[in-house]
Amino acid sequence: MKRLTKEWVKDYELQELISIFSSKKKVPFAFTNGGTESVAEKDLITVKTDFNLTNKENEISFLILPEVLFFDYDFLSGNREMNDEELKNNLLFQYKNLLRIITYLPDNLLSRVKDKRLLALGYAESEVKKEILSYAKKQCRKAYKIYEKACDKSVEAEQGLTIHKQFEKHPYTHSLPLLFDETAITKAEVVNDKMYLKLDNYTKLTFSGIKILEEEISVDNTDVKMIELHKKQDCHELHLLLEKIDENFIKNYYYATYAFKDLKMSSK
């Protein structure tokens, strides 16, 4: 039974909303031309001056928000200076995917959010924020329990495979879920009854007696979000939940499922 599904990942990703509301660092957000109708008056800082400026320029309102959008990720840039285009794309990726995750909230909560754009930046009125946090934490706890059970079942299913014996001697990786954790598939190739899968952690997997049951997308250059391994009567099945970012910087999820007889790994 497939547990780590596209529906499951919607609950799992709600942890992003928990993170943005929990951010300790704060940043100012300025309103220069109205647009504050979605903000509680008590949350606004309005500054009025009497300088030799226009009436419009003599007034500005600020909203103090948690630091949600990070304008530079060292681990994404390899500790090098990112150019303006990369910084812009990184910002778009973060904002758009937070907005996508917000759409997974139930209608009764979404209807109470006055401006989903501001929610993606970390703002909601206190009572609404409290309810969103409560819902997100509840769903994340359920999702994580499903994840733990799926991992345990996958480790059990490794019994009898060549890779299981290899894990016993491996210095770092001791299970298939750990091997695939935060990895990308750089290349997949099927030759006769074998499939060769290369991961970006320099691991090469060889599946013997391979049969492709499902591939919603070419698995080349996709990120592995989650895996499940199942032991069947006469074979094993590997279920992959794959992640790929489209041209609009939106994460999309796809399934790939393979039946096979044996699995081994190498670092060549």
CORDADA-V261575 format. One record per helix or strand of 2 or more residues. SS is the DSSP state (H for helix, E for strand). FROM is the first residue (numbers start at 1). LEN is the number of residues. If there is no record, write none. Layout:
BEGIN
SS	FROM	LEN
SS	FROM	LEN
END
This chain:
BEGIN
H	6	7
H	15	8
E	26	6
H	41	3
E	44	5
E	59	8
H	74	4
H	84	19
H	107	4
H	116	5
H	126	32
H	162	8
H	176	5
E	184	8
E	194	6
E	204	5
E	211	5
E	222	10
E	236	10
E	251	10
E	262	5
END
